[in-house]
Amino acid sequence: MIVGAPRHATSLAQLSEPELDAAVDAWRTRIRAHPDAAHVHLIVNEGPEAGASLEHTHAQLYALGFVPAEVARERERATAYHERTAGGHLLADVATEETRRRERLVAVDDETLLICPWASRSPFELRVIPRTPQPRFEDDDRGAAMLATALRSLGAALGRLPQLNLWVRTAPRGADEFCWHIDILPRVATRAGFELGTGVEINTYPPERAAADLRTALAEGPR
């Protein structure tokens, strides 16, 4: 467990900018402490519906001896795209296109961008992506500022910060063609029998609409 701050806070959104920077730096430090793991998965669960067992905001880190299937598929897609395009980077090209189209773009700065991913699994799903590719989150120093923007946008759009799951996707051991990202999944919808039984997600709120709502909420501020 990685405690988010020495004072009591029930959400990352309650941390000041220096506190959130320190928390994210601690995530990187703890990931780097496991160089022999096949894959390191860092998560934040906030709220009982998201599986949180403690009220105080904290992260959990899993140093795995195997690469999970979903991570392996992402690694394979990135590698195949790199080879097929003679050096292109999949997520970097996605970031470029999302910035150009702006339909699913929520915010952008010099370091990172925030989008509602295409084919989002549930309403207001968010992803923080570096503007230039870097395989390993632990070897970068970007992301904390845009993470704060993501949390602020959710709170402003929904009137309160929802319970949520957050995870850091970093390159598995030995993967050079990859790009880290931070995914945020608000608990504003319930997965029922169809989703659980088929693995097919139903999202009744298009990511383009969610992104527009989040942009408006950021511009107008908290309700």
C-alpha positions, -999 to 999 in steps of 0.1 A, spaced: 0 0 0 12 35 -8 -5 62 13 -15 92 -7 -7 119 19 2 122 56 -31 140 64 -65 124 61 -80 126 26 -106 103 12 -98 111 -25 -68 120 -46 -89 150 -57 -86 164 -21 -48 166 -23 -31 199 -31 -10 201 -62 23 195 -42 7 165 -24 -5 149 -56 29 154 -72 45 137 -42 20 109 -44 27 102 -81 64 104 -75 60 78 -48 41 56 -73 71 58 -96 96 51 -68 78 20 -58 74 7 -94 111 11 -99 117 -10 -68 106 -41 -87 129 -44 -118 126 -82 -119 88 -83 -121 73 -93 -154 48 -65 -150 40 -40 -123 3 -29 -120 -5 1 -98 -41 9 -89 -62 33 -69 -97 23 -57 -119 51 -43 -152 43 -27 -167 10 -16 -184 4 -50 -149 6 -65 -135 -20 -41 -118 4 -16 -112 -13 17 -99 19 35 -113 54 35 -79 71 33 -68 76 -3 -40 52 -12 -26 32 -41 -18 -5 -43 10 -21 -63 12 -56 -77 46 -69 -88 35 -98 -110 55 -128 -122 36 -129 -155 22 -104 -180 -16 -103 -179 -33 -111 -212 -47 -76 -217 -12 -60 -212 3 -86 -236 -23 -78 -262 -15 -41 -259 22 -48 -262 16 -69 -293 -5 -42 -309 21 -16 -303 49 -37 -316 29 -47 -347 20 -11 -355 56 0 -350 68 -26 -375 40 -20 -400 45 17 -400 83 15 -401 88 32 -367 54 47 -358 42 47 -322 6 36 -318 -5 56 -288 14 87 -299 -4 86 -332 -37 81 -315 -29 112 -293 -20 132 -324 -53 122 -341 -74 129 -310 -58 163 -307 -66 171 -343 -102 158 -342 -110 172 -307 -142 152 -305 -130 131 -275 -103 155 -263 -110 169 -228 -78 189 -221 -42 192 -235 -10 209 -223 26 208 -233 32 174 -217 1 153 -218 -35 151 -230 -67 139 -215 -93 120 -236 -124 100 -233 -112 68 -252 -129 57 -283 -153 28 -274 -152 38 -238 -164 10 -216 -186 32 -194 -196 68 -191 -169 94 -185 -140 70 -188 -108 90 -190 -72 84 -202 -41 105 -196 -16 101 -224 19 116 -228 22 137 -259 55 120 -269 58 82 -263 76 69 -233 73 31 -225 77 33 -188 57 55 -164 84 51 -138 110 66 -161 89 97 -169 80 128 -149 47 137 -166 11 130 -157 4 144 -123 -9 178 -135 -32 162 -160 -44 137 -135 -55 166 -113 -73 181 -143 -91 147 -149 -103 146 -113 -114 182 -114 -133 177 -146 -152 147 -132 -162 166 -100 -173 196 -120 -193 177 -146 -210 153 -122 -215 177 -93 -193 155 -70 -163 133 -75 -177 98 -82 -163 66 -68 -137 54 -92 -109 30 -102 -76 42 -115 -47 23 -129 -13 30 -144 -4 10 -175 34 8 -179 55 -13 -202 60 -49 -191 96 -61 -186 115 -63 -219 90 -43 -239 106 -13 -256 77 -4 -280 50 7 -257 35 39 -242 24 44 -206 -10 58 -198 -33 64 -168 -68 51 -170 -97 64 -148 -130 46 -147 -157 64 -127 -183 41 -111 -214 58 -126 -228 27 -143 -234 -9 -132 -221 -39 -152 -250 -64 -153 -256 -99 -166 -249 -91 -202 -216 -75 -196 -205 -101 -171 -217 -130 -191 -203 -119 -225 -174 -96 -218 -191 -71 -241 -195 -37 -226 -225 -15 -231 -220 23 -227 -251 44 -230 -232 77 -229 -210 82 -260 -174 93 -253 -178 123 -276 -207 136 -255 -188 129 -222 -158 148 -235 -180 178 -244 -196 178 -210 -162 176 -193 -147 204 -214 -177 226 -205 -174 217 -169 -137 227 -168 -145 260 -185 -174 268 -161 -158 254 -129 -175 235 -101 -213 236 -99 
